[in-house]
């Protein structure tokens, strides 16, 4: 399970929990900063898989708030997170495009690291032995506890109001990604639903190292783990992140996602 293939981040709690969640957590095992985002790098992994078949969730009437200008985004996100450590997590360069691309990619097989909008956290993905099997270490979930607490502190209503103000920018970015007829709000709700459908195994999850062939040995084996269970390994990138963070963190993050989804679709 390559931890580089992992979160989500922080413009709305939907994006915090569906974004920051994913972007921050996925970033945990890869300490190098993200590359500069270029127009070529913004293309979705699978542009042919459009959002045309997804349910439509029109914005409610109360979403008609004064839209943010692009130069106001960084300050608004920092205010939502309360400044300090929370705001320090965010890469503000090209934030809107990073956010739109990462939300979309959470529902796909791979979320390119160059598009993540949050800074890395410390620690490495760890495993342990249980009954002769290699499983995700129980202590591994502690790495994500500070992030989960940050997500829980964000007021869902305030986050959704900020999202509504940012939505015109996100919609434009989403169409730049290759979805000229798609709606970012529909994609966001669809990805949240996908994350909420992530299974919650009742036992430690078995993993295995991916075999790397070639003359150059791998110096970072912690990024080469994948799930042994083919059904889990076939899940979307965002779902695999939720499995990695541990059952308690998954439960708490899903609670925030449900609250955000309810606000996003209350009058749809």
N, C-alpha and C positions, 0 to 999 in steps of 0.2 A: 504494500500500500504506500504509494509515493506521496508523502505529505505535501510535496510541491503541487500535487494535483488538487489541492484543496482551495473563504470567505469569505464576504460580504461585507460596504461597510457602512457608513454611518450618516446618512443624510436623513433617514427617517428610521424609526425603530424597525420598520419593515426592512429597511436597508441595513440598519444596525444588526437586527437579528437575522436577517436573510442575507445581509451583505457583510456588515462588520463581522458578524458571526463567521461568515465563510472566509472572508478575505483575511481577517486577523488570524484565525485559527489555521488556515491553510499556510499562512506565511510563517508559522511558528518554527518550522524546521529549516527555513531557508533564509539565513541572515543577510544575504546580499540585497541591496536596494533595488527596486524595480527599474527596468530600463525606461528611457523616455518613450512615451507613447506617440507613435507616428500614425498618420492616417492609414497606412498599410497594415499596421498592427491592430487596428480597431475592428477588422473583419471578424465576425463570429466564427466559431469553430465549424459550425455546420449551417451555413446560410440557407441551404435548401430546406431545412426544417423550419419553416416560417411559423408565425403565430396565428396563421389564418384559421386553424381549426380550434383555437382556444376560445373559451367563453368570453363574451364581451362585458366589461365592467366600466360603464361610462362614469366619468367623474361626477360626484354629487354637486348640487347647486352651491353648497357652502365652500366648494373647492375654488370658486372664482375669487381668489385672493390676489392682491397685487403680486405679479410674478417677480421673481428674483432676477437681477442682472447677473451675468456670469462673474463679474468682479465682486459680487456680494456673497457668493456661495461660501467661501472659506470662513468668513466671519460668522455667517448664520450657522454653519455646522459647528464651529467652535463654541458658539453660545448655547446650542442645543446640548452639547456635551459638558457644559459647565467649565470650559477652559481647563487649564492645568494638564494633568496626565491624559484625560480623555481626548482633548483637542490635539494633544501631541501625537496621537496615534495616526492622524490623517495626513496623507500626501495631498496637498492642495493643487499641485500642478495637474491640469487637465482632469480635475476631479469628476466632473459630470460624465465625461466619456468613459473614464475608468469605472464609474459606478454603473452606468447603463450596460456596459459590456460584461461586467462581472455578474450582475444580477442575471443577465441572460445565460451566461455560461454556467451558473450554478445548476441549471437544469440540463446541462449537457455532460458529456463524458470527461471534459477537461476544461479547467479554468486557467488560462495562461497567466503566469506569474507577472509578466510585464504590465498587465492591466489592473492588478490589485491596487486599491487606493489607501491601504493602511500600512503602517510600519510593522516590522517584525517584533515578536516577543521572544524571550529566551527559552532555553530548553530544547530537548530533542524528544522525538517519539521513542518510547521505550516499550520493551516486551519482557515477558517472564515465562517460565516453564510451569505448566499445570497438567498433571497426569500425562506427562510425556508429550504435551503439545505446546507449541509456541503461541501465546495469546497476548493481547494488549495488556500491559501492566496496569494493575489497579491504581497505582500511584500516578499514572500518566495524566489522569483527569485533573490533578491539582494544578498543572501548568495553565489550564484554561480558566480557573476559578476567578482571577482578577477580571478577565474579559467578561465573563458571565455576570459578575456583579455590576460592571459598567453598563451592560445591556439592560439589566433590571432597574438601574437607577434612572434611565431615560424615560421621561414621561411620554407615553404612547400618543396621547392626544396632541401634544406639542410637536412630536416628531412627524405625525401625519400632516399637520398643518404646514410644517416646513416642506414636507414632500410635495404637497399640493402647489406651493409657491415655486418649487423647483421643477415641477412636472413639465412645463413647456420646454425647458432646456433639455430634460431627459428624453422627452419625446423626439426632439430634433436629433439628439445623439443616437437614439435607437434607430431612427430611419437612416442615419448615416451608416449604421452597422450593416445595412442591407435588408431592412424591412420597411420598404416605402409605404406599405399599406397596413403595417402593424401598429398596435397601440402599446406603449410601454406599460401603462397601468394594467392592461390585461396580462402581459407577460409577468409582471411583478406578482399579481395575485396567483397566477398559475404556478410560479416557482415557490411561493409560500405554501401552497397546497401540496406541492411535491415534497417539500421539506417536512411538512406535518405528517405526511404518509410514510416517513422513514420508520422502519421497524425498530423495535426496542428489544433486542435479544435478552433473554433471562440469564444468560451465562456468559463468561468471558469469551470474546471473539477471537477465533483462531486466525493467525496470519502466517505468511511465509515470505521468504526473501525471493525476489525476482532474480532469476539467473541472468547474469550479465556476461556476455561472451566478448572476447576481444583481448588484445595485448595489454590494455591499460586497466589495472585493477581498480575497483571502486573503493574510494576512500571515505564514503559516507553511506554505509549500509542502512542507516536509519531512514533514508528516503526511498528505499527499495522494497518496502513491505507492501503486500497486497492481501486481501481477504482470501482465505481458503475456500469459503463458501461461494460458489459461483453466482448465486443469487445476490449476495451482498456486493460482490465485486462488480456486478453489472449495473449497480445503482448509479444515479447521477452523482456528479462531483460533490454537490452540496449535501446530499444524503450521506455519502461516505464520511464527510467531515463530522456530521452529527453523530455518527457511530463512533468515530475516533475520540470524541471529547468525553465519552463516558455516559452511562445511563442517567445519573443525576443531573449533569449539565445539559444533556439532551432534553430532559423533562422540563427544566427551567427555561431553556431557550424556546422550546415549543410553546410554553405558556405565553411568552412575550409575542411570539408570532401569531398566536390565536387572537390576542388582544388587538394587534395591529391590523390583522385581516378583517376583524369585525368593524373597525373604524373605516377601513378602506372601502368596504362593500355595504355599509349600513343603509345607504339610500339607493343602491344600485338596483 
